[in-house]
Structures are given as structure tokens and as C-alpha cells.
Amino acid sequence: MKIAPSILNADIGRMREEVKRIEDAGADWVHVDIMDGHFVPNLTFGANMVEALRPHTKLLIDCHMMVDNPDDYVEALARAGADSMTVHYEAVTHLHRTIQSIQSHGMKACVALNPATPVSVITPILSMLDMVLVMSVNPGFGGQAFIPEVCDKIKELAVYREKIQAHYLIEVDGGVDDHTIKSCKANGADVCVSGSFVYRGDSKAAIDALRQACY
């Protein structure tokens, strides 16, 4: 299981130190939640944050776009040094074209599904994807409780991946702690995003607890 702490819960005034904190604690990726105040009510970072962090971390930078018109961000994120770009199915008009655009700019292309959005809407393009992000809370704010019903969606994606011999990763985001990660792992998740659980205290102890819970 790859652990991707979300910097949404970090101290925004000490972001370089906060990313070093999770890297030293054993994180695999850093998850950057980019919100525009339209697709979700919150307003957070942009490509400039990715550009600022890139020289200071070797972690994979995983950008989660909770924005309207995510196509407008592709070139800027690629220039900033993002490794992976996740767009919401609910925010994209021409999903096939958007995926191709992301990949043509050298980034991994991923699609996120809100809790109420079924897997069936993306089955035609699953073989193209590098990752699917299953939202286990409604997007926009950190600190929400895990929605257990999404575990069926994780399992469905894992079964379908085996059926079509695809290679996409399954990522889960929202309310992940050392208890809920067990269900994510059991149903086939490969990557878990954790924000407040990792940042509210000892990050190394939290990441170690997440890993231990997967065994």
C-alpha cells in the first residue's frame, strides 16, 4: 500500500518543512488538493504550489483537481513538475480527450469518482487510465468521516481490472486512518490518501500505523 499524505491538512505557512516532514516519516507520495471554489466550495492551491515544492522533495506529486475545466491546468501543472493529475469525472466534458492531453504532457492520468458516482460511467476508458481515485468522502474539505459503502466500488474496480488485465492503480481519499485503511486494502486499493490522521501529531507514527494496519 502506498501512503499519500494530503498537504491540505499541513501548515500552509511552512509548506516546505511540512513536505519534508512526511518524506522523512516514510510517505510514498505527496497529495496536493487543488480546489477552485467552484467545483467545490473550498479554495486552495494551484500550480504555483507544485512548482514551489518540486525542488524540495523526491516524492511523487499527486495532484487532485477539484476544479471546473481541469483542462485549463494541464500545461501549467506539467511545467510545475507534477507527476500525476487526477480529474473528476463530474467536471470533465470530453474525458477521453482530457486523459490523452494529460498523458501527452508526461503525467499520469487519473479519474476521480465522487461517492455517488458509479464505476460504470468510466468503464469505456478504464484501460487508458493510470489510476482511479475513489472518493470516500464528499470532496472539498478535510477531516470528514469515511463512507463505508465506497468499499463496494473499490472491489468492483479491482475485479474489473483483473478481468480486462488493466494496470490502473486504485486510490482512496477521505477519512483514511489506521482502521478504515483495512477495508481499503481488503477490497483492492493500492494507494491511500490520509490528511488529518498523518498531520495532527507524529507523522512517522501515523504512517507506520497505516502500514501496519495493512498486514
VEXFINU-44430 format. One line per 10 residues: for each residue z negated, x negated, y of N, C-alpha, C, O, CB. Coordinates in steps of 0.1 Angstrom, whole numbers, plus 5000, padded with zeros to 4 digits. Each point is the difference from the previous one (the first is absolute). Glycine has a CB too. Layout:
// residues N
Z:X:Y:Z:X:Y:Z:X:Y:Z:X:Y:Z:X:Y ~ ...
***
This chain:
// residues 215
5000:4992:4988:5000:5008:5012:5000:4991:5012:4992:4991:5002:4996:5028:4986 ~ 5021:4984:5021:5001:4993:5013:4991:5007:5010:5001:5013:5001:5022:4978:4994 ~ 4969:5002:5013:4992:5006:5010:5005:4997:5014:5003:4989:5003:4977:5009:4982 ~ 5023:5013:5023:5006:4999:5013:4991:5006:5010:5001:5012:5003:5022:4989:4987 ~ 4967:4992:5016:4992:5006:5010:5008:5004:5012:5009:4993:5005:4972:4992:4987 ~ 5015:5026:5014:5006:5006:5012:4993:4995:5012:4988:5001:5002:5019:5019:4986 ~ 5001:4974:5022:4993:4995:5012:4998:5011:5010:4995:4998:5011:5016:4981:4985 ~ 4992:5033:5000:4996:5012:5008:4985:5000:5002:4995:5005:5011:5025:5008:4981 ~ 4973:4982:4999:4985:5000:5000:4994:4987:5006:4988:4998:5000:5012:5018:4981 ~ 5009:4975:5023:4995:4987:5005:4996:5001:5014:5003:5010:5007:5012:4978:4976
4979:5001:5022:4996:4999:5014:5013:4995:5008:5004:4989:4999:4972:5005:4996 ~ 5030:5016:5012:5013:4997:5007:4999:4989:5010:5010:4993:5003:4996:5031:4994 ~ 4982:4972:5008:4999:4990:5009:4999:4986:4994:5000:4990:5007:4989:5026:5008 ~ 5010:4984:4971:4999:4987:4993:5010:5000:4988:4996:4996:4989:4979:5002:5018 ~ 5037:5007:4995:5009:5003:4989:5003:4987:4992:5001:5001:4988:5008:5018:5025 ~ 4993:4970:4994:5004:4988:4992:4988:4996:4991:5003:4997:4988:5011:4995:5031 ~ 4974:5009:4986:4988:4997:4991:4999:5010:4989:4996:4997:4989:4993:4992:5031 ~ 5014:5024:4983:4998:5010:4990:5010:4999:4989:4996:5003:4988:4996:5012:5030 ~ 5020:4980:4985:5010:4998:4989:4996:4988:4992:5001:5000:4988:5017:5010:5025 ~ 4977:4979:4993:4995:4989:4993:4988:5003:4991:4999:4995:4989:5009:4991:5030
4984:5023:4986:4988:5005:4992:5005:5006:4987:4994:4997:4990:4994:5008:5031 ~ 5022:5004:4979:5004:5006:4987:5008:4990:4992:4999:5001:4987:5001:5021:5024 ~ 5007:4969:4995:5007:4990:4992:4990:4991:4993:5002:4997:4988:5018:5003:5028 ~ 4970:4995:4991:4990:4992:4994:4992:5008:4989:4995:4994:4991:5003:4993:5031 ~ 5001:5026:4980:4993:5008:4990:5008:5003:4987:4994:5006:4991:4994:5004:5029 ~ 5025:4986:4980:5008:5002:4988:5010:5012:5000:5005:5004:4990:4976:4986:4999 ~ 5021:5015:5023:5011:5011:5001:5013:4994:4996:5003:4988:5001:4984:5024:5017 ~ 5022:4997:4977:5014:4997:4996:5009:5002:5012:5009:4992:5002:4986:5013:4974 ~ 5004:5007:5030:5008:5004:5011:4992:5003:5012:4988:5002:4999:5030:5007:4985 ~ 4988:4993:5028:4994:5006:5011:5008:5012:5004:5012:4999:5002:4978:4979:5007
5004:5034:4992:5006:5012:5002:4999:5004:5015:4989:5001:5006:5006:5007:4971 ~ 5017:4993:5030:5000:5003:5014:5005:5014:5002:5011:5004:4998:4993:4972:5008 ~ 4987:5033:4999:5003:5014:5003:5006:5001:5014:4993:4999:5010:4989:5009:4974 ~ 5030:4996:5017:5007:5001:5013:5002:5015:5002:5007:5007:4993:5005:4971:5005 ~ 4981:5027:5013:5000:5015:5003:5005:5002:5014:4997:4992:5009:4984:5012:4974 ~ 5027:5006:5019:5006:5002:5014:4994:5011:5008:5004:5003:5011:5016:4989:4979 ~ 4969:5015:5005:4995:5011:5007:5008:5013:4999:4997:5010:5007:4993:4974:5008 ~ 5021:5016:4977:5008:5012:4999:5001:5005:4985:4996:5011:4997:5018:4981:5023 ~ 4990:4999:4971:5000:5004:4986:4986:5002:4995:4997:5009:4992:5024:4977:5005 ~ 4969:5006:5008:4986:5003:4998:4994:4999:5014:5005:4994:5009:4995:4996:4968
4988:5016:5025:4994:5001:5013:4995:4986:5005:4997:4999:5012:4997:5025:4984 ~ 5003:4967:4996:4995:4987:5004:5011:4991:5005:5011:5001:4997:4970:5001:4986 ~ 5015:4988:5025:5009:4990:5006:4994:4986:4997:4988:4997:5004:5020:5019:5014 ~ 5000:4975:4975:4994:4987:4996:5009:4989:5004:5003:4998:5012:4986:5013:4969 ~ 5016:4981:5009:5007:4988:5003:5015:5002:5000:5005:5010:4997:4976:4978:4992 ~ 5026:5001:5014:5014:4999:5000:5004:4987:4994:4992:4992:4994:5010:5023:5025 ~ 5011:4982:4983:5006:4987:4994:4993:4988:5007:5000:4989:4994:5022:5023:5002 ~ 4973:4990:5016:4994:4988:5007:4987:4996:4992:4997:4988:5001:5012:5020:5021 ~ 4984:5001:4972:4988:4996:4992:5005:4992:4988:4993:4990:4997:4995:5030:5010 ~ 5022:4984:4986:5006:4992:4989:5004:4986:5004:4997:4990:4994:5011:5031:4995
4998:4978:5023:5005:4987:5005:4988:4991:5003:5000:4988:4998:5020:5023:5012 ~ 4969:4995:4995:4988:4993:5004:4993:4994:4987:4994:4990:5001:5004:5024:5020 ~ 5002:4994:4969:4993:4996:4988:5008:4991:4991:4994:4992:4993:4995:5030:5008 ~ 5024:4979:4999:5008:4992:4990:4997:4985:5000:4999:4995:4989:5019:5022:5015 ~ 4981:4976:5007:4997:4986:4999:4986:4996:4994:4998:4989:4997:5017:5009:5022 ~ 4977:5012:4980:4986:4998:4996:4996:5004:4986:4988:5000:4997:5007:5002:5027 ~ 5014:5003:4968:4997:5005:4987:5011:4998:4990:5012:5001:5004:4972:5016:5006 ~ 5013:4979:4978:5010:4999:4989:5001:5013:4992:5008:5001:4991:4987:4975:5008 ~ 4996:5034:5005:5001:5012:4992:5013:5008:5003:5006:4999:5011:4969:5002:4990 ~ 5029:5007:4989:5011:5009:5002:4996:5010:5010:4990:5007:4999:5018:4989:4977
5000:5006:5034:4998:5010:5011:5007:5013:4996:5012:5000:5000:4985:4982:5018 ~ 4995:5028:4979:5005:5013:4995:4999:5010:5011:4989:5004:5004:5004:4990:4972 ~ 5018:5010:5030:5000:5009:5012:5002:5015:4996:5010:5003:4994:4998:4978:5020 ~ 4982:5027:4989:5001:5014:4997:5003:5008:5013:4992:5001:5009:4991:4996:4972 ~ 5029:5009:5019:5005:5006:5012:4997:5015:5000:5007:5008:4994:5012:4975:5007 ~ 4971:5020:5007:4996:5014:5002:5006:5004:5014:4992:5003:5009:4987:4996:4976 ~ 5034:5002:5015:5007:5002:5013:5012:5009:4998:5006:5001:4989:4987:4976:5019 ~ 5011:5029:5003:5013:5007:5000:5011:4989:5002:4998:4990:5006:4992:5032:5004 ~ 5022:4981:4984:5011:4990:5002:4997:4986:4996:5002:4991:5008:5006:5024:5010 ~ 4987:4983:4970:4997:4986:4996:5012:4990:5000:4998:4988:5000:4984:5022:4986
5030:4995:5013:5012:4992:5001:5000:4991:5013:5005:4989:5000:5008:5028:4986 ~ 4981:4988:5024:4999:4993:5013:4992:4987:4999:5001:4992:5009:5002:5030:5003 ~ 4989:4977:4978:4991:4989:4999:5005:4989:4991:4994:4989:4999:4987:5027:5006 ~ 5029:4986:4987:5004:4991:4989:5003:4986:5005:4994:4990:4996:5016:5029:4992 ~ 4999:4980:5022:5003:4986:5005:4988:4993:5006:4998:4988:4998:5025:5020:5007 ~ 4969:4999:5003:4989:4994:5006:4989:4995:4990:4995:4989:5001:5009:5026:5019 ~ 4994:4993:4970:4990:4995:4989:5006:4988:4992:4992:4991:4997:4999:5033:5002 ~ 5022:4977:4998:5005:4988:4993:4999:4988:5009:4997:4989:4994:5019:5026:4994 ~ 4987:4985:5024:4999:4989:5009:4985:4995:5001:4998:4988:5001:5022:5020:5012 ~ 4971:5001:4987:4986:4997:5001:4994:4993:4988:4990:4994:5001:5008:5026:5014
5009:4982:4973:4995:4993:4988:4994:5009:4990:4993:4996:4991:5004:4985:5023 ~ 5006:5032:4987:4994:5010:4990:5007:4997:4986:5012:4997:5000:4984:5020:5018 ~ 4997:4985:4972:5005:4998:4986:5005:5013:4994:5009:5000:4992:4976:4980:5005 ~ 5008:5031:5006:5002:5013:4994:4999:5010:5011:4991:5000:5008:5000:4992:4970 ~ 5018:5018:5021:5000:5011:5009:5000:5014:4993:5009:5002:4992:5003:4984:5025 ~ 4977:5021:4985:4999:5014:4994:5003:5011:5010:4993:5000:5010:4990:4990:4973 ~ 5026:5018:5013:5003:5012:5009:4996:5013:4993:5000:5000:4987:5019:4988:5024 ~ 4977:5022:4996:4996:5012:4994:5012:5009:4997:5009:5001:5009:4969:4998:5003 ~ 5023:5006:4976:5010:5010:4997:5001:5011:5010:5011:5004:5004:4986:4991:4972 ~ 4992:5009:5029:4999:5012:5009:5006:4996:5014:5002:5009:5008:4978:4999:4980
5022:4979:5015:5004:4996:5014:5014:4996:5000:5005:4996:5011:4972:4998:4994 ~ 5030:5005:4984:5014:4994:4999:5010:5010:4997:4999:5009:4991:4991:4970:5002 ~ 5021:5021:5015:5011:5010:4998:5010:4995:4989:5004:5008:4992:4994:4999:5032 ~ 5005:4980:4977:5010:4995:4990:4993:4988:4992:5002:4989:5004:5018:5018:5012 ~ 4973:4997:4974:4991:4991:4993:5008:4988:4994:4996:4989:5000:4988:5030:4996 ~ 5027:4984:4997:5008:4990:4993:5004:4989:5010:4999:4989:4997:5009:5029:4987 ~ 4997:4987:5028:5005:4990:5010:4988:4992:5005:5002:4988:5003:5017:5028:5003 ~ 4970:4990:4996:4988:4993:5005:4996:4989:4991:4997:4989:5004:4996:5031:5008 ~ 5006:4983:4975:4996:4990:4989:5010:4989:5001:4996:4988:4999:4994:5030:4986 ~ 5023:4985:5015:5010:4989:5001:4998:4991:5012:5002:4988:4999:5014:5027:4988
4981:4991:5024:4998:4993:5012:4988:4990:4999:5001:4988:5004:5009:5031:5009 ~ 4979:4986:4982:4988:4992:4999:5003:4988:4990:4997:4988:5004:4988:5032:5000 ~ 5021:4982:4985:5003:4990:4991:5011:4990:5005:4999:4988:4997:4996:5028:4985 ~ 5014:4989:5026:5010:4991:5006:4994:4990:5010:5006:4990:5004:5011:5028:4992 ~ 4971:4986:5009:4993:4991:5010:4990:4991:4993:4991:4994:5007:5012:5024:5010 ~ 4997:4982:4970:4992:4990:4992:4986:5005:4997:4992:4992:4996:5021:4991:5015 ~ 4984:5030:4991:4987:5005:4997:5000:5009:4988:5011:5005:4996:4984:4994:5028 ~ 4994:5002:4969:4999:5009:4989:5000:5014:5006:4994:5003:5010:4992:4981:4976 ~ 5021:5026:5007:5001:5013:5005:4991:5010:4992:5001:5000:4987:5023:4995:5021 ~ 4968:5012:4999:4990:5009:4993:5000:5013:5007:5003:5002:5011:4983:4978:4982
5010:5031:4999:5000:5013:5005:4986:5006:4997:4994:4998:4989:5030:5005:5007 ~ 4970:5003:5014:4987:5006:4999:5001:5015:4998:5009:5006:5006:4981:4976:5008 ~ 5001:5024:4978:4999:5014:4998:4987:5006:5005:4989:4995:4995:5027:5003:4986 ~ 4983:5011:5027:4988:5007:5004:4994:5007:4988:5007:5003:4991:5001:4999:5033 ~ 4979:5001:4977:4994:5007:4988:5007:5012:4995:5000:5003:4988:4979:4988:5020 ~ 5027:5017:5001:5006:5013:4996:5015:4998:4997:5006:5010:4996:4978:5002:5018 ~ 5021:4976:4987:5015:4998:4997:5002:4996:4985:4993:4990:4996:5010:5003:5029 ~ 5005:5014:4968:5002:4997:4986:5008:4987:4997:5009:4997:5009:4988:5027:4986 ~ 5002:4970:4994:5008:4989:4996:5015:5003:4999:5008:4992:5002:4972:4999:4986 ~ 5022:5022:5008:5014:5004:4997:5010:4998:5012:5012:4999:4998:4978:5018:4986
5004:4983:5028:5009:4998:5012:5007:4987:5001:5010:4998:5007:4976:5018:5005 ~ 5008:4974:4981:5005:4986:5001:5006:4995:4986:5004:4988:5000:4980:5007:5019 ~ 5016:5013:4971:5005:4995:4987:5015:4995:5001:5003:4991:4993:4981:5025:4996 ~ 5024:4990:5020:5014:4995:5000:5001:4986:5005:5010:4993:4998:4997:5030:5006 ~ 4983:4972:5003:5001:4986:5006:4989:4991:4995:4999:4988:5005:5011:5022:5015 ~ 4983:4994:4970:4989:4991:4995:5005:4987:4995:4993:4990:5001:4994:5031:4993 ~ 5024:4979:5000:5005:4987:4994:5003:4990:5011:5001:4988:4997:5009:5025:4984 ~ 4992:4991:5031:5003:4991:5012:4987:4994:5005:5001:4989:5006:5019:5025:4999 ~ 4969:4992:4993:4988:4997:5008:4993:4988:4994:5000:4997:4988:4998:5027:5018 ~ 4995:4969:5003:4991:4989:4996:4986:5005:4998:4992:4994:4992:5022:4990:5021
4983:5027:4993:4986:5005:4999:5000:5015:5004:5008:5004:5009:4982:4973:4995 ~ 5001:5030:4990:4997:5014:5005:4985:5000:5004:4991:4996:4992:5027:5015:4993 ~ 4979:4994:5027:4986:5001:5004:4996:5015:4999:5005:5009:5006:4998:4971:5010 ~ 4986:5022:4976:4994:5013:4998:4989:5001:5010:4990:4993:4998:5017:5008:4977 ~ 4993:5008:5034:4989:5002:5009:4990:5009:4994:5002:5011:4995:5013:4988:5024 ~ 4973:4995:4980:4988:5007:4994:4991:5006:5010:4989:5005:4997:5013:4980:4983 ~ 5003:5015:5033:4994:5008:5011:5011:5004:5008:5011:4995:4999:4967:4992:5001 ~ 5020:5022:5009:5010:5004:5010:5001:4989:5011:4989:4995:5005:5007:5030:4991 ~ 5016:4970:5007:5001:4988:5008:4995:5002:5015:5001:5011:5005:5018:4982:4980 ~ 4977:4995:5020:4996:5001:5015:4987:4993:5003:4999:4994:5011:5014:5026:4990
4977:4981:4990:4987:4994:5004:4994:4994:4987:5002:5005:4989:4995:5012:5029 ~ 4995:4973:4984:4993:4993:4989:4987:5008:4998:4996:5009:5007:5014:4969:4999 ~ 4983:5018:4983:4987:5006:4996:5000:5013:4994:4990:5007:4999:5002:4981:5020 ~ 5020:5017:4976:5001:5013:4994:4997:5000:4985:5000:4989:4994:5016:5018:5023 ~ 4980:5004:4977:4997:5001:4986:5013:5000:4991:5009:5007:5004:4969:5005:5002 ~ 5021:4981:4983:5011:5000:4991:5003:5014:4994:4991:5007:4997:5003:4969:4997 ~ 5019:5028:5005:5004:5013:4995:5003:4998:4985:5011:4994:4997:4998:5014:5026 ~ 4983:4996:4968:5002:4996:4985:5013:5006:4994:5005:4994:4991:4970:5005:5007 ~ 5030:5012:5008:5012:5006:4994:5012:4991:5001:5010:5002:4992:4981:5020:5014 ~ 5009:4968:5002:5011:4991:5001:5002:4991:4988:5010:4994:4998:4987:5006:5027
4992:4999:4967:5001:4992:4988:5012:5005:4990:5006:4992:4993:4969:5003:5009 ~ 5027:5018:4999:5011:5005:4992:5014:4995:5005:5009:4997:4992:4977:5024:5003 ~ 5014:4977:5018:5013:4994:5006:5001:4986:4996:5012:4995:4997:4986:5021:5022 ~ 4992:4976:4981:5000:4986:4996:5005:4999:4986:5009:4992:4997:4972:5002:5018 ~ 5013:5014:4976:5004:5000:4986:5015:5004:4998:5007:4994:4992:4970:5012:5002 ~ 5027:5004:5014:5014:5005:4999:5010:4988:5004:5010:4998:4993:4983:5026:5012 ~ 5003:4969:5005:5009:4989:5004:5000:4989:4990:5010:4993:4998:4985:5012:5026 ~ 4993:4992:4969:5000:4990:4990:5008:5004:4988:5007:4991:4994:4970:5002:5014 ~ 5022:5019:4988:5008:5005:4988:5015:4999:5003:5008:4996:4992:4973:5019:5002 ~ 5023:4990:5018:5014:5000:5004:5005:4985:5001:5012:4998:4996:4985:5024:5016
4995:4969:4993:5004:4986:5001:5004:4994:4986:5009:4993:4999:4976:5005:5021 ~ 5006:5006:4970:5003:4995:4987:5013:5007:4994:5007:4993:4993:4968:5003:5004 ~ 5026:5016:5006:5012:5008:4995:5013:4994:5005:5009:4999:4992:4977:5022:5007 ~ 5015:4976:5014:5012:4995:5005:5001:4985:5001:5010:4994:5005:4992:5027:5008 ~ 4987:4972:4982:5000:4985:5000:5001:4995:5014:5008:4990:5003:5001:5009:4974 ~ 4984:5007:5033:5000:4996:5014:4990:4989:5002:4992:4998:4991:5016:5025:5016 ~ 4991:4971:5005:4991:4989:5002:4992:5003:5013:4993:4990:5004:5023:4994:4985 ~ 4983:5028:5016:4993:5002:5012:4985:4999:4997:4995:5004:4989:5023:5011:5020 ~ 4974:4980:5001:4986:5000:4999:4995:5014:5005:5006:5007:5007:4993:4968:4997 ~ 4989:5029:4991:4993:5012:5004:4988:4996:5008:4990:4994:4995:5018:5019:4985
4991:4991:5033:4990:4996:5009:4992:5013:5003:5006:5011:5002:5007:4970:5008 ~ 4974:5018:4992:4991:5011:5004:4993:4997:5012:4994:4989:5002:5004:5018:4974 ~ 5001:5003:5034:4994:4997:5013:4991:5012:5004:5005:5011:5001:5015:4974:5005 ~ 4967:5012:4996:4992:5011:5005:4987:5002:4991:5001:5005:4989:5019:5005:5021 ~ 4969:4987:4996:4987:5003:4993:4998:4991:4987:4993:5004:4991:5009:5019:5018 ~ 5004:4965:4991:4999:4992:4988:4987:4992:5001:4998:4992:5010:5027:5007:4987 ~ 4967:5002:4993:4988:4992:4999:4998:4996:4985:5009:5001:4992:4980:5010:5028 ~ 5000:4983:4977:4998:4995:4986:4998:5011:4990:4999:4997:4988:4991:4983:5022 ~ 5010:5032:4994:5000:5012:4991:5014:5006:4998:5004:5001:4989:4971:5003:5017 ~ 5031:4999:5006:5013:5007:4999:5011:4990:4995:5010:5005:4995:4982:5010:5024
5006:4972:4983:5010:4991:4995:5002:5001:4985:5011:4997:4994:4984:4988:5025 ~ 4995:5019:4974:5000:5001:4985:5011:5010:4996:5007:4998:4991:4968:4996:5007 ~ 5025:5018:5009:5010:5010:4997:5014:4996:5004:5009:5003:4993:4974:5014:5010 ~ 5018:4975:5008:5013:4995:5004:5006:4991:4989:5011:5001:4996:4982:5000:5028 ~ 4998:4990:4971:5004:4990:4990:5004:5007:4987:5010:4997:4994:4975:4986:5017 ~ 5006:5027:4985:5002:5007:4987:5013:5007:5000:5006:5003:4989:4970:4999:5009 ~ 5029:5003:5013:5012:5008:5001:5013:4992:5003:5011:5006:5001:4975:5013:5006 ~ 5012:4968:4995:5012:4991:5001:5003:4994:5014:5010:4994:5002:4999:5020:4981 ~ 4981:4986:5026:5002:4994:5013:5000:4984:4998:4993:4995:4992:4996:5025:5020 ~ 5019:4974:4997:5001:4985:5000:4993:4994:5012:4996:4988:5000:5025:5014:4988
4979:5006:5023:4995:4995:5013:4991:5010:5006:5003:5012:5000:5017:4974:5004 ~ 4968:5010:5001:4991:5010:5007:4997:4995:5014:4996:4988:5002:4994:5019:4976 ~ 5011:5002:5031:4996:4997:5014:4986:5004:5002:4996:5012:4996:5028:4991:5012 ~ 4968:4989:4998:4986:5004:5003:4996:4995:5013:5002:4988:5004:4992:5011:4972 ~ 5001:5010:5033:4997:4996:5013:4985:4999:5003:4994:4989:5000:5026:5022:5006 ~ 4973:5000:4996:4986:5000:5003:4992:4993:4990:4990:4994:5003:5013:5027:5010 ~ 5000:4981:4974:4992:4995:4989:5000:4984:5001:4990:4994:4997:5015:5026:4989 ~ 5006:4975:5018:5001:4985:5000:4994:4994:5013:4994:4990:5000:5027:5011:4986 ~ 4981:5007:5025:4996:4994:5013:4986:5004:5005:4996:4994:5010:5028:5007:4996 ~ 4970:5008:4988:4987:5004:5005:4988:4991:4997:4989:5001:5006:5019:5022:4992
4994:4967:4994:4990:4990:4997:5005:4987:4995:5009:4994:5006:4976:5025:4988 ~ 5011:4977:4995:5004:4987:4994:5014:5002:4993:5000:5006:4989:4976:4987:5007 ~ 5034:5002:5010:5014:5003:4995:5002:4994:4986:5007:5006:4992:5001:4994:5031 ~ 4987:4988:4975:5002:4994:4987:4993:5008:4989:5005:5002:4989:4996:4975:5022 ~ 4987:5027:4991:4992:5008:4990:5008:5013:4998:5001:5005:4988:4977:4985:5019 ~ 5028:5016:5003:5007:5013:4999:5012:4998:4991:5003:5008:4991:4988:5000:5031 ~ 5017:4981:4981:5013:4998:4993:4996:4996:4985:5007:5004:4991:5005:4988:5030 ~ 4978:5000:4977:4995:4997:4987:4997:5013:4992:5003:5001:4988:4988:4976:5020 ~ 5002:5032:4999:4996:5013:4994:5012:5008:4996:5001:5007:4989:4978:4993:5024 ~ 5031:5000:4996:5013:5007:4997:5007:4995:4987:5004:5007:4992:4998:4998:5033
4998:4982:4975:5007:4993:4988:4992:5003:4987:5005:5003:4990:5004:4979:5025 ~ 4978:5017:4986:4991:5002:4988:5002:5014:4995:4999:5002:4988:4985:4981:5021 ~ 5017:5027:5000:5001:5014:4996:5013:5003:4993:5001:5010:4993:4986:4996:5026 ~ 5023:4984:4981:5013:5003:4994:4999:4995:4985:5010:5001:4993:5002:4996:5029 ~ 4977:4997:4974:4999:4995:4986:4990:5007:4992:4998:4997:4988:5008:4981:5020
***
